[in-house]
Amino acid sequence: MNKTYKDVRLQLRFLKTEEAKLKTKLKKIIREDKKKVYSSLTSTIEENMQKCYTDAAVIKGVGSLENMRCTIKKHVHDKKDTMFQMAKDNMLELLKKLRGKILEKLKETLKESIELSLGTDDCSFPDVSLELDRVETFYSQLEANPNPN
């Protein structure tokens, strides 16, 4: 294999390594933001129900439990369409932000990696794989026979 192709092979190896690192970073970003997206459903519903809970907590006296139930039921019935629509919209907004974050990270990292790869000069590090194999063979022989006597 001539020198030009060896250089390209090294660049491809570098790019594959960068790709693996990028995937790891993206998985971490996605995992963290997924938690935010899923918890946003609960938090949005809680925010919408807070006024209802406050109103129900004020009710006192005979039949207060039934009045509290009626207050909460009425609020849920009146607000269920808008409340769940708001929760859905909030989740979608967070997903759009996540998508934008992923795209930005991809553009930034891939651009930097490609520039680094293509920016290397024509004289790359020499291929020392044969020498490495010889050293490993000698090392294995030494390990197998620690006492040469």
C-alpha positions as CSV (number, residue, x, y, z in Angstrom):
1,M,0.0,0.0,0.0
2,N,1.5,3.3,-0.9
3,K,2.1,6.3,1.4
4,T,-0.9,8.4,0.2
5,Y,-3.4,5.7,1.1
6,K,-1.8,5.1,4.5
7,D,-2.2,8.7,5.3
8,V,-5.9,8.5,4.3
9,R,-6.3,5.4,6.4
10,L,-4.9,7.3,9.4
11,Q,-7.3,10.2,8.8
12,L,-10.2,7.8,8.6
13,R,-9.2,6.1,11.8
14,F,-9.0,9.6,13.4
15,L,-12.4,10.5,12.1
16,K,-13.9,7.2,13.4
17,T,-12.4,7.9,16.8
18,E,-13.9,11.4,16.8
19,E,-17.3,9.9,15.7
20,A,-17.3,7.5,18.6
21,K,-16.5,10.3,21.1
22,L,-19.2,12.4,19.5
23,K,-21.8,9.6,19.8
24,T,-20.9,9.2,23.5
25,K,-21.3,13.0,24.1
26,L,-24.6,13.0,22.3
27,K,-26.0,10.0,24.2
28,K,-25.2,11.8,27.4
29,I,-26.9,15.0,26.2
30,I,-30.0,13.1,25.0
31,R,-30.2,11.1,28.3
32,E,-30.1,14.3,30.4
33,D,-32.5,16.2,28.3
34,K,-34.9,13.2,28.0
35,K,-35.3,13.4,31.8
36,K,-36.2,17.0,31.5
37,V,-38.8,16.3,28.8
38,Y,-40.5,13.5,30.7
39,S,-40.6,15.4,34.0
40,S,-42.0,18.5,32.2
41,L,-45.3,16.7,31.8
42,T,-45.7,16.3,35.6
43,S,-44.4,19.8,36.4
44,T,-46.7,21.5,33.9
45,I,-49.8,19.6,35.2
46,E,-48.8,20.5,38.8
47,E,-48.5,24.2,37.9
48,N,-51.9,24.1,36.3
49,M,-53.5,22.3,39.3
50,Q,-51.8,24.5,41.9
51,K,-54.6,27.1,42.0
52,C,-57.2,24.4,42.3
53,Y,-55.3,22.8,45.2
54,T,-55.0,26.2,46.9
55,D,-58.8,26.8,46.5
56,A,-59.6,23.3,47.8
57,A,-57.4,23.7,50.8
58,V,-59.3,26.8,51.9
59,I,-62.6,24.9,52.2
60,K,-63.6,24.2,55.8
61,G,-66.6,22.9,57.7
62,V,-69.2,20.3,57.3
63,G,-69.0,18.5,53.9
64,S,-65.7,20.1,53.2
65,L,-64.2,16.9,51.8
66,E,-67.0,16.6,49.3
67,N,-66.7,20.3,48.4
68,M,-62.9,19.8,47.9
69,R,-63.6,16.9,45.6
70,C,-66.1,18.9,43.6
71,T,-63.7,21.9,43.3
72,I,-60.9,19.6,42.0
73,K,-63.2,17.7,39.7
74,K,-64.6,21.0,38.3
75,H,-61.2,22.4,37.7
76,V,-59.9,19.2,36.0
77,H,-63.1,19.1,33.8
78,D,-62.8,22.8,32.9
79,K,-59.1,22.8,32.2
80,K,-58.3,19.3,31.0
81,D,-58.1,20.2,27.3
82,T,-56.0,23.3,27.8
83,M,-53.9,21.8,30.6
84,F,-52.8,18.7,28.6
85,Q,-52.3,20.8,25.5
86,M,-50.0,23.1,27.5
87,A,-48.1,20.0,28.8
88,K,-47.8,18.7,25.2
89,D,-46.7,22.0,23.9
90,N,-44.1,22.3,26.6
91,M,-42.8,18.8,25.9
92,L,-42.6,19.6,22.2
93,E,-40.7,22.8,22.8
94,L,-38.2,20.9,25.0
95,L,-37.8,18.3,22.2
96,K,-37.2,21.0,19.6
97,K,-34.5,22.5,21.9
98,L,-32.9,19.1,22.2
99,R,-32.9,18.6,18.5
100,G,-31.3,22.0,18.0
101,K,-28.7,21.3,20.6
102,I,-27.9,18.0,18.9
103,L,-27.6,19.6,15.5
104,E,-25.4,22.4,16.9
105,K,-23.1,19.8,18.6
106,L,-22.9,17.8,15.4
107,K,-22.0,20.7,13.2
108,E,-19.5,22.1,15.7
109,T,-17.7,18.8,16.4
110,L,-17.7,17.4,12.9
111,K,-16.4,20.7,11.4
112,E,-13.6,20.8,13.9
113,S,-12.7,17.1,13.4
114,I,-12.7,17.4,9.6
115,E,-10.6,20.6,9.8
116,L,-8.1,18.8,12.0
117,S,-8.1,15.8,9.8
118,L,-7.7,17.7,6.5
119,G,-5.3,20.2,8.1
120,T,-2.6,17.7,8.7
121,D,0.4,17.9,6.4
122,D,1.5,15.2,4.1
123,C,4.1,13.7,6.4
124,S,2.1,11.9,9.0
125,F,3.6,9.8,11.8
126,P,5.3,6.6,10.5
127,D,3.5,3.3,10.6
128,V,5.2,1.4,13.4
129,S,2.8,-1.6,13.6
130,L,5.5,-4.1,12.5
131,E,7.9,-2.9,15.2
132,L,5.1,-2.9,17.8
133,D,4.3,-6.6,16.9
134,R,8.0,-7.5,17.3
135,V,8.2,-5.8,20.7
136,E,5.0,-7.5,21.8
137,T,6.4,-10.9,20.7
138,F,9.6,-10.3,22.6
139,Y,7.6,-9.3,25.7
140,S,5.5,-12.4,25.5
141,Q,8.6,-14.5,25.2
142,L,10.1,-12.8,28.3
143,E,6.9,-13.3,30.3
144,A,6.8,-17.0,29.3
145,N,10.4,-17.5,30.4
146,P,11.3,-15.1,33.2
147,N,14.4,-17.0,34.2
148,P,16.7,-17.4,31.1
149,N,19.2,-19.6,33.1
